[in-house]
Amino acid sequence: MVRLRAYGLVWGEDDALSTAPGVRQGVVWPAGLGPPVREVFAGYPLDRLVDLVTDLDGVVPRGFADSEQLVARLAERLAEPAALIDDAGEEAAAALLRLVWGPPVGRVDNARRPLRAGTAGTPVERLLGRGLLAATDDRTVTLPREVALHLRGGRLFEDLSAEPPGLAVAASGWGAEHVDRTAAGQALTAVRQVEDLLERWGVEPPPVLRSGGLAVRELRAAAALLDVAEWQAALYAELAYVAGLLTRGGDDEWLPTHGYDLWRMHDTAERWAILVRAWLDTDRVPGLAGERDDRDRVINTLADESVRTSAPETRRAVLDALAAADGAPDPDDVRAHLAWRRPRRRGALRDRLVGWTLREAGVLGLTGLGVLAAPARDLLAGADPAPRLAALLPEPVDKVLIQADLTAVAPGPLVVELARELGLMADVESTGGATVYRFTPGSVRRALDAGRSAAELADLLDRHSATPVPQPLTYMIEDVARRHGRLRVGTLTSYVRADDPATLEEILVDRRAAPLRLYRLAPTVLASRLSSAELLTALRSMGLAPVAESADGGVVVTRPDAHRAATPDPGRFRGPVVSDESMVGAALRALRAGDEAARHGAELARRRADVPAGEPPRSPAVATVEELRRAIERGARVWIGYLDQQGRASSRIVEPVRLEGGFLTGYDATRAAVQRFALHRITGVAEVDSSSAP
């Protein structure tokens, strides 16, 4: 009782306690029980109550003046419902048992249709005809409290254990070292796949949907690229986003950030630590990708609809449960364990979050073989997990084994510089414990296009090859380099020039060059109507090796991964919800508005909708942000125009509280609630006269 008073849940004298406003709304079904008979049947019409009492007593009630007396008679009969349950039949009794421990409501079509006990056919109809179920609306039936308590045998709770359910684990011969090594291997794979995904998106950035997410076809393409399931590709994309490695570019494309280039400079363990910290603290739920929201719309990866504020707490709770288990517990045991510790948080979403957390922890290397690994325990304790993981990972190597079939085998993770250079001049053929690279004329040309010379490539291979460089590879590099740059492509729209007129003559007589519409400007210059990029591609398809030429005659150095977006403000990445004075104040205003609505509903609804007449305001984006910042400093209300996902504009009266991460958080006076608004959907802002504001 002292604790209930301290939390403000009850008030009054000890012999006349009352619950605080909102407790009944917060605890809809206390102990899983429905309302008592007097309450649940209070809304029944008089003729229906007469039929019920007549069927239960066997005679038409006489002397009852009103519904209250009929409901009281009904409560007397249902106080001991054993005979009525037996009379309804076994199937009807089984239906009651599905509701007995809560929630005490079920869905039935046309629940309020007239029914009599003698003519009822289905089990549910027999229950409704005897008052063992009450129809609270056209599609909902409720189990009265007295009937539930009878079926429970007088108990309030099914399980009153003072200890949480145990986390049973299957016996295995795995030691802690084997678990940690397995988790470390998975962590290495996760870091590499995030890097592979962002490397591809740096070259071929996927577009941003109008709703702000990633298209399903782009997610499927990413999954095919990484050879993983779609949910795993969604996890990597969301991780990159919340870690600041990926953002929305200016051309409405998903692009790696400059922060990604800095991330790549860290060693593997530090890169992994950045990713898992972001995963543990984010309120985004990758597992929702592909699901449908309450409006039956697909939830896309990287869209705002995947935010769930309970996600960080659930992830920590799951990892804490794994830390307490002596092995790999069953997922159902983990759900039961968390349901005992947080009974008010249980529900379909929480149970699914548990499953998603377990599978994502395995993919990210936080668990090995279902057991929490040592680096993850450091993460939960607030320590840096990178040193523990670094000790488990193989040492980076600076040597590769180059073979005569033009492949190079990296026997382990490469040092950062060698991995970058080798990835530039060779294509990854396979990954695993060892990575296999293949050298091709196209990959060597890619390195030459990026500004490397043949001598630099040969020197790199000599320094980092554990075996002599095979002659076929040396010959291929020299051959590609000898032909590289003999042709230079510029812009007329475009042109081709060469020092040897005979080279251009060979192109002009080649049938494959007919679509290029080339014509000679000079003995060593050809012109084309194609763009320089198209002309380069066409000539290379003919087996030639041209390079791009700048306006001053120099060679254009290109890198396929040159696209980058500005690193976003770290404040954008949302972590656990932390209350501050401004947010608490906004929440209190919302609560008080709710209490006011309960007392003066109609009047308040009229006042809340009272916004200035006319079209919603419009203003430039920069001016909008500045005006919102000033309103936050002054604590003033503003009038904003806001677009929904269908592009419809509405007016809102908002008291801004916080502006960060592309979102405005504030008290929406037109909705009497704390709301979050996406800045790109705010059409404009205008001042509101405080004397007339609602």
N, C-alpha and C positions, 0 to 999 in steps of 0.2 A: 504494500500500500504506500509506503514511503517513496518507493521508486516511481510509482504511478503519479503521485503528487509532484515529485521533482521534475518529471517530464511533462507536467501540465496536461495529463490525460484525464484526470478526475479532479473534482472540486466539491466543496461542501463539507458538512459534518460527517463524522464516521458512520452515523446511523442513517444518513440521508445523502449518500454520495450521488453525484451526477457526472456523466461523462462530458468531456469538453466538446464544443462544436466541431464537427468534422470526424470524430472518432467513428461514428456509425457509418459514415461514407467511406472511411478508410478501411474499416473491418466490415465488409459487406456481409459475410457469412461467418459469424463468430463460431469457432470450433467446427466449422462446416455445417452448421445448423441453419435451417430456414426460419422464417417468422413463425410465431405461435398461431394457433387456429384463429383466435379472435382477430388477429391482424391480417392474416392472409385471406380470410373470407369476408373481410369488412367491405370490400368493393363489389361483392356479388349482388345482383339485383334481387328484389324481394321474392319474385316468383321462383327463381332458381333456388333460393334458400328454403322455400316452402317444399319444393320437390325433394331436396336433399334430406330434410328432417323427416318428411313423410316416408321416404324409402328406408331410413334408418330405424324409425319408430314403428313402422307398419301402419300408422294411422295419420290422418291429416291433422296437423297441430291446431289446437283450439285455444283461444285465449291469448295468443301471442299477438301483441299489438304492433311490433315493429321489427326491423332487421336486427337490431341489437339483441333482442331476446332470442331470436332464432339462432344467431351466431353463438350466444351463450349455451343454448341447448346442444348445438353441434359440438361445441368444445367439451361438454360433459360426455357425449357419446364417444369422442375421439381420445379422451383421456385414457381409456382402456381399449385399444383398437385390435386386440388379438383376434376376437371373433370375426371382425370385419375383414381382417387380412386372410383368415382361413376361408371365409366365404367367397373372397375374390378369386381364389385358386392359386396353384403353384406358380404359373407363369406370371401372374400379377405380382406375387410376392417376390419373385426373382427380379422383376423390374424395379421394385422398391429398393432392393439391396444394392442396385447400381448407384442409387442416390444417397444411401444412408450415411456414408462418411464424407459427403460433400464433393463438389458443390451440390446443393440440394435442388437444382433446377435442371429441366430437360426441355428438349424441343419437340413439339407436336403440332402438326398442321391442324388448323381449325379447332383449337383447344377449347374455345368457349361455346361450341355448339351444344344445344340442349341434350342432356343425357339422363336416362333413368336406370337405376340399378338392375331392374328386371329385364331390360331390353339391350343392355350394353353387350357388345360382342368381343372386341379385342381386350387384351389385358389392361391397356391404359384406359380404355373406356370404363372397364369395371372399377378401376381405382378412382377415376373421376366421379363415377356415379355413387360411390360410397364415401366421398370426401377424403379419401386417403391421399389424393393429390388435388391441388387447387390450381385452376387456370388463372394465371396472373395477367395474361394478355392472349391475343389470338394464336400465338405460336409458342408460348412458354407455360410449363407446368412446374409447380413448386411443392416440395415435400414438407408438410407442416412439422413444426418442431416436436410436438407431442408424439407423433408417429415415429419420427426418427429416433427419439430417446427410447421408445419402447423397443425398436429393432436393435438398438445398441446395447440393450440390457442395462440402461441407466448410466452408461459410461459417456463421458464427454469426448474422450480422445481414444483412438484406436490403439495408439502406442504411447505410453507415458514413460518411456525409458529415460533415465537420468543421464545416460551416456549415448553419444552418437553411434549410429550403426558402424560396425567394423568394416574395414577395407580389406576384404579377403583377397589374397594373391595366390596365384598358381605357383607351385614349387618349380624351381628351375636351377640349373647348375651355373647360371651366369654370375660372375663376380662383378664387383664394382668397376674394376679396370675395363672389363669387356663392355660393360654398359657405357662407360665414358668414351671409349674408343669408337663405339658404334655411333654415339651421338655426335662426336667430333667429325666423323666422316660425313654425316648428314648435314652438319653445319657448313662444312667446306662446299658441299654440293649446292646448298641454298645460296651461299654468297656468289658462287660462280654463275648460277642460273639468273640471279638478279642482274649481275653484270652483263650476261649475254643478252638478256631482254632489253636493257637500256642501250646497249651498243646497237642493237637492231633499230630501236626506236630513234636513236640519234641519227641514223641514216635514212630510215623510212618512218617518220613520225605519224602515228595514227591520228585521225581527226577527233575533235571533241564534239560530242553530240550536243544538240540544242539544250537537252536537259542537264548537260554538264558531265556526263559520264563517258564510258568507253563502249563502243558498239559491240554487240555479241559476236559479229564476224571477226572483229579485231582481236577479241579475247580468244576465239578459236584459233586464229592464226598464231597468236603468241603461244598457246598450248602446243600447237603442232611444232613450232620452232624449238621449244624446250623439251618436247617429247614428254609432257606431263599432262595430268588431267586439267580440265578447265578451272576447277576450284583452286588448284595449286597455282596456276598462272594468275588468277585473280588475287591470290594471296601475295604473290611477288609484286604485282603492280601496286596494290594497296600499301605494301611495305615501303616500296620506293617513294610513294607519294607522301606518307606520313613522316618518313625519315628525311625529307627535303631533297631527295635525289631526282624527283620527277615533278613537273608542274605543267600548268596550262600555258602554252606559249602565246605570243601576240597574234599569230595567225590561226588561232583556235586549233592548235595541235598539241598533243602530249609530247613534251620534250624533256630530255635530261637537263638538269641544271648545272651551273658551274660548281655547285656543291658536290655533284656527282664526280667531277674531275678530282676534287679534293679528297673525296671518299676513296677513290681508287688508289690514292697515294699511301693510304694506311695499309698495314699488313692485314692478313685474312682475319685474325682474331679480333682486331679492333673494328674492322668492317662488320663482322658478325655482331659484335656488341652493340653497334649503332642500330642495326636492324631489329634486334630482339628487344632493346629498350623501347623503340618506337612501337613495336607490336604489343608489348605489355601495357603501355600507357594509352594507346589510342582508343577512341570510342567508335571507330569504324569497324564494321563486321564484314570481312571478306566473304564469309560463308553465305551471306544473303544474296550474292551475285546470282542472277538467274531466277530468283524467287519473285513473287508478285506481292505488291503492297495491298493495302486495304481498298484501293481503287482498281485492283486487278491490272496494274501496270507493272511491267518488268522492271526489277531493280538492277540497274547496270553497275558494273564495276566502276569505281572512282566517282560515283554519283553521291549526292548528299543524302539520298534516301537510305543509305546503308549505315547511318549513324545510330547507335544505340548507347545511351549513357551508362547503362549497366554493364557494358562489355568489359571495361578495365577491372572492375571489382570481381566479376565472375572469373576472369582469367587468373587473377591472383589467388582467388579462393580455390580454384582447381589445382594450381601448382602447389599451394600450401597443403592440400589434401594428398597430393602425390609425395610431397616431402615427408608427410607423416606416415606414409605407407611403407611397409618393409617389402617392396617388390612392385609388380605391375598390377594395380587393382583393376577390377572389371568396371567399365564405364557406368553400368547401372548402380554399382556400389558407390561410385563417386557422386552420382546424382542423389542417391538416398542420403549420403553423408552431408551434402550441402543442404538438402531439404530439411534435415534435422537442425542444422545450425542456423539456417535462415528460412524459416517456414513461410514468412510473409513474402519472400522473393521468388518462391517457386512458381512455375508456370511453363507453358510450352516453349516460350522463347528461352528461358533460363536453361531448360533441359537441352535444347538444341545448342545453345552456347557452350555447354559443357562438352558435348560431342565435338563441336568445331575446335574448341580449345585443345582437346586431346590430340586430334589429328594434326593440327597446325604445329603444336609443340613437337610432335615427332618429325615433321618435315623440316622444321627450323633447327633441329639438333638440341632442343632443350631436354628431350627425353631420348633414351636409347633402349629399344626393346620394351617400351612402355614404362620404364623406370626413370625417375628424375635424375639427370646427370649432375655432376659436380659443378660445372659452370653455371647451370640454372639455379643451383642452391645459392651460389654467390650473388646472382642477380636478385633473388628474392630477399637476400639479407642486406641489399643496398650496396654491396661491394662491386668492384669492377670485375666482370666475368672474363675479360680478355686474357689476363695472364694464365688462368687455369686452362682455358681452351688452347692457348698457344703451346702449353706444355704437352697437350695431347695431339696436336697436329704434327705431321712430318715437317722437318726443316725445309724451307724453300731451297730449291736447287738452282744453280746457275749453269748447269750443263744439260745438253740434250744429246740423244743418240741419233745421228743422221744416217739414214740407210740408202742403199743404192737405188731403191725404188722411189726416190724423191719424197720420202717421208721422214719426219723427225719425231722421236718418241721422248716425251718429257716424263721421267720416272717419278715425278711428284709435283707438287705446286711449284711454279717458277717464281723467281724473284720478280718484283713488279716491273722493272725496266725491261727485262728479257721477255716477259709475257706480253708486254705491249708491242715490242718490236717484232717478235715472232708472229703475233696475231696479225700484224700489218702485212708481212711478206709471205704468209702461208695461211691456208684454210684449215680450220679444225675439222678433222675427219671423225674422231670419236673421243669420248671422255670416259672417265672412270678412275680407277686407281692410277692409271697412266693416261696422258693425253697424247693423241696422235695428230700431228700436223702434216698436211700435204702441200708441197710446193708445186705451183703450176705457172705457166706463163702469165696468166691473168693476175695471180697473187703477186708475182714479182713486179709486174707492171704497176700494180696498186702501190707498192712501196716506192717505185720510181716516181709515180705521180705525186706522192706525198713529199717529194724532195730528197729522197735518199739516192745515192749514187751506187753504181755497181761495186765500186771499191769499198764503200761503207757496208754494203750487204755482205760481201765476201769477208771483210774483217770481222763483222759480227759473228758469222758462222764459225770462223777460225777460232775466235776467243771462247765461244760457248759450246763447241762440239767436243764431246768426249771421244769421238772417233774422227779419223781423217775425213774431210769433206769429199764426198764422191765426185768424180770428174763429171758425170752427167749433170749434176746440179750446177757445178761451176760453169759448164758450157751453156746451160740454159740461161743462167743469169747474164752471162756475157752476150749471148745472142739477143735476148730481149733488150738489154741495154744498148747494144749496137744499133738496133732498129728503132729504139725508143727516141722519139723527138726528131726523127728524120723528116717527119711531116708535122707542120704546125697549123693549127686551126684558129682562125680569128673570126671577126664579125664584120660582115658587109651588110646583109645579114651575116654571112660567114664566108671565109675564104680558106684556101689551102695553098701553102707555098712550100717549095723544096729547093734545095741547092742544085739538084740534078734535074734538068728538064725531062730526061728520059723517064724518071719516076712518075712524073705527072702524066706523061704520054701513056704509060701503062694503065693508069687509072682511067683515062678518057676512053680507051679502047675496050675496057672491061665492061661486059654486059651488065654486071651487077651494079655498076655505077650509074646506069641510066636513070633510076628514080631520083638520083641526087641533083640532076639538072645542073651539072657543072659546066662552066664555060671559062675559057682562058682569058685572063687579063694581061698576062705577061708570060714569057717563056717559063718562069718559075712560080707563077701564081695562078690558081684557079679560084673562081668565085662560085657560091651556091646560094640558093634562096632558103635553105634550111638554117635553123639556128645552129650555133656552134656546138651545143650539146648533142643535137640530133646528128650532125655531121660527124662528130667524133664517134658516136655509137655505130653509125653506118660504116665508116672506114674500118673500124675495129672488127666488125662482122665480116669484112672482106679479108681478114688476116693481116691487116696493117697495124702499125703501132704509133699513131699520131699523138701529139700532146697539144694542149691548149696554149695559145699565145696571147699575151697581154697587149694593150694598145701601144706600149713602148717597145714591143718586140721581145720581151722577156718571157720565160716559161712560167705558166700559172701553176703554182704548187697547190694541189688539192688534197683534202682529207675527207673520206666519206663520213667521218664522225664529227664534222665541224659544227653541226647544229647544236646550239645550247640556248637555254632560257635562263633568265635571271633567277638566282636563288631566292625563294620566297622568304618573307619574314618568319623567323622561327615561331612567332606567336600564333601562326596559323595552325600549327599542329596541336590538335586538342588532346590533352591527356586526361587524367582523372578529374572529376568535377571538384573544384576547390571553391568553397564559398568565401566571398569577401563582403565588405559592408555594403557596397553598391548593389550586389546581387541579392543579398538578404533583404535590403530595403525594397527592391522591386518585387521580390517574392511576397513580402508582407503586404504590399499594396494589392497584389493579386488576391491574397487570402481575404483581406478586408473587403475587397470588391465582391468576392463570393458570398461572404456573410451578408453584405448589404443586399445582394441579389436575392438571397433567401427571404429577406424581410420585405423588400419592395421590388419584386421581380419585374412586373410590367413597366413600372416607371423607370427603373434603372435601365432596362433594355432599350427604352426609348431614348434615354440620355446617352447611353453608350454609343448608339448609332449616329449621334448628332455630330456630323463632321461638316466642315465648311462646304458651301454649295459650289458648284462648278467642277471643271475638269481637274483631275489630280495634278499637282505641281510638276513642272519639268525644269531641270537645270543641268548644266554640264557636270560630268562625273567628278572632276576635281573640286568644283564649287560645292557639290553635294557632300563630299567627304569632309571638307573644311567646315561647312555649316554644322554637320553632325558632331564634329569634335568640339566646336564652340558650345553646342547645346549640352554636351556631356559636362563640360567645365562649369556651365551656368546652372545645371540641373533643370533646364527648361524643356518644355514640350514642343514638338515640331509636327508639322503636317507633312506627310510623305505620300508619294504615289508609289504603288507596289504592283508588280506584274506577277500573276500566278504562272504555273507551268504551261498553261494554254495561251498565255499572252494577254489575258484579260487584266485591265487596270482597276485598282481599287484605292480608296483613300484610307489612310490610317492616321490616328493621332498617337504619337509615340513619345515616351520620355526616355531618350537614349541613356544607356548605362555603360556599355562597353563596345568598342570598335576594334576588332582584331580579326586576322585570318580571313579577310574577305566577307565578314559577317558583322551585322549590327545586332546587339542584344539590348533589349529594353522592355519597358512596361508599355504594352499596347492598350491604351485606354478604350479603343473601340472594341476590343475583345475581352477586356478586364483580365489580362493574363500576361505573363512574361513570354516574349516571343523572340525568335532569331530570324533575321532578315538577311538574305543574300544581297550584297551590295550591288551586284550587276543587275538585279531586278528592281532596284529603287530608281524610279524615273526622275525624281527631283525632290526637293525639300523646301519648305517655306515656314516662316515663323507663325506661331499661333498666339492670339491674344489670350493671356492667362485668365482674364476676367470672363471670357466666354468659352474657355476650354472645358470639356466635360470632366 
